[in-house]
Amino acid sequence: MIRTVFIAVLAIVASVSASAAPAEAPAAKVTVLYDHPLPNVPGKSIKGVLVEYPPGGASSAHTHAASAFIAATVLDGAIRSQVNDGPAKVYKAGEHFTEMPGDRHSVSENASKTEPARLLAVFVVDTNDKVLTTPAAK
């Protein structure tokens, strides 16, 4: 009897431990705000992308279109970012960072677990590049 109860308790503890595994971070919401061809640079466009991170939110590691130059400005909150093998850095509202064509964005996440954060990413990209973000190979 005691052995049966002990086995039952072990089974319950194992199932609770498995279900308590950390959940993935909530995903960022991405909205294209504008997309305009550059009249003085044939074949290039400028695209404004709003990225909204819920508290604890993140984007998985990714790359952008091969032609993309990106200037990102934090609008609200704070964003932790790491590009290529550089150090991870927290950018606060009003601060910005850039990404060069071919860069790998290793970390892109809200630095806060309690407050939302937003950034505006401005892309200068080949007009025919329609896919702006691709998950990075692991």
C-alpha positions as CSV (number, residue, x, y, z in Angstrom):
1,M,0.0,0.0,0.0
2,I,2.7,2.5,1.0
3,R,4.7,1.6,-2.2
4,T,1.6,2.2,-4.3
5,V,1.0,5.6,-2.7
6,F,4.7,6.5,-3.1
7,I,4.6,5.6,-6.8
8,A,1.4,7.7,-7.3
9,V,3.1,10.7,-5.5
10,L,6.1,10.4,-7.8
11,A,3.9,10.3,-10.9
12,I,2.1,13.4,-9.7
13,V,5.3,15.3,-9.0
14,A,6.8,14.3,-12.4
15,S,3.7,15.5,-14.2
16,V,3.6,18.8,-12.3
17,S,7.3,19.4,-13.0
18,A,6.9,18.8,-16.7
19,S,3.9,21.2,-16.9
20,A,5.9,23.9,-14.9
21,A,8.5,24.1,-17.7
22,P,9.1,27.7,-18.7
23,A,6.8,28.9,-21.5
24,E,8.2,30.6,-24.6
25,A,8.2,34.4,-24.4
26,P,5.2,36.1,-25.9
27,A,5.7,37.1,-29.5
28,A,6.2,40.6,-30.7
29,K,3.5,42.2,-32.9
30,V,4.9,43.5,-36.2
31,T,3.0,46.1,-38.4
32,V,4.2,47.6,-41.6
33,L,3.3,51.3,-41.3
34,Y,4.5,52.5,-44.7
35,D,6.2,51.2,-47.9
36,H,7.3,53.7,-50.5
37,P,9.6,53.4,-53.5
38,L,12.5,56.0,-53.3
39,P,12.0,58.1,-56.4
40,N,15.7,59.2,-56.4
41,V,17.1,55.7,-55.8
42,P,15.6,53.4,-58.5
43,G,15.0,49.9,-57.3
44,K,15.0,50.8,-53.6
45,S,12.2,51.4,-51.1
46,I,11.8,52.7,-47.6
47,K,9.6,50.7,-45.2
48,G,8.6,51.6,-41.7
49,V,7.8,48.7,-39.4
50,L,6.4,49.1,-35.9
51,V,7.4,46.3,-33.5
52,E,5.4,46.0,-30.3
53,Y,6.7,43.8,-27.5
54,P,4.4,42.8,-24.6
55,P,5.9,42.5,-21.2
56,G,8.5,39.8,-21.4
57,G,8.0,39.6,-25.2
58,A,10.7,38.6,-27.7
59,S,11.4,37.9,-31.4
60,S,13.4,34.8,-32.2
61,A,16.8,35.1,-33.7
62,H,16.5,36.3,-37.3
63,T,18.0,37.9,-40.4
64,H,16.5,40.4,-42.8
65,A,16.3,40.7,-46.5
66,A,19.9,40.6,-47.9
67,S,19.6,44.2,-49.2
68,A,18.2,45.7,-46.0
69,F,19.8,48.5,-44.1
70,I,17.8,49.1,-40.9
71,A,17.7,52.0,-38.4
72,A,15.7,51.1,-35.4
73,T,14.5,53.7,-32.8
74,V,13.0,52.7,-29.4
75,L,9.7,54.6,-29.0
76,D,8.6,53.3,-25.6
77,G,10.1,51.2,-22.9
78,A,13.5,49.4,-23.3
79,I,14.6,46.8,-25.9
80,R,17.5,44.4,-25.4
81,S,19.2,43.8,-28.7
82,Q,22.3,41.8,-30.0
83,V,23.5,42.0,-33.6
84,N,25.9,39.3,-34.8
85,D,28.5,38.5,-32.1
86,G,28.4,42.0,-30.6
87,P,27.4,42.5,-27.0
88,A,23.7,42.5,-26.0
89,K,22.7,46.1,-25.1
90,V,19.6,47.6,-23.7
91,Y,18.2,50.6,-25.7
92,K,15.8,53.0,-24.0
93,A,13.1,55.3,-25.5
94,G,14.8,57.7,-27.9
95,E,17.9,55.6,-28.5
96,H,18.6,53.7,-31.7
97,F,20.7,51.1,-33.3
98,T,21.4,50.0,-36.9
99,E,21.7,46.7,-38.8
100,M,23.7,46.3,-41.9
101,P,22.8,44.0,-44.9
102,G,23.5,40.4,-43.9
103,D,23.5,41.0,-40.2
104,R,22.1,38.4,-37.8
105,H,19.8,39.7,-35.1
106,S,20.5,37.3,-32.3
107,V,18.6,38.9,-29.5
108,S,15.5,41.2,-29.8
109,E,13.3,41.4,-26.7
110,N,11.6,43.6,-24.3
111,A,14.0,44.3,-21.4
112,S,11.0,44.5,-19.0
113,K,8.8,41.6,-17.7
114,T,6.2,44.1,-16.6
115,E,6.0,47.0,-19.1
116,P,5.4,46.9,-22.9
117,A,8.0,48.3,-25.3
118,R,7.8,49.6,-28.9
119,L,10.3,50.3,-31.6
120,L,10.2,51.7,-35.2
121,A,12.4,49.9,-37.7
122,V,13.1,51.8,-40.9
123,F,14.3,49.6,-43.7
124,V,16.0,50.8,-46.9
125,V,15.6,47.7,-49.0
126,D,15.4,46.5,-52.6
127,T,11.8,47.2,-53.8
128,N,11.3,43.6,-54.9
129,D,12.3,42.2,-51.5
130,K,8.9,41.3,-50.0
131,V,10.1,39.1,-47.1
132,L,11.7,41.4,-44.6
133,T,12.4,38.9,-41.8
134,T,13.5,35.2,-41.8
135,P,14.1,33.0,-38.7
136,A,17.8,32.4,-38.3
137,A,19.2,28.8,-38.7
138,K,20.1,27.4,-35.3
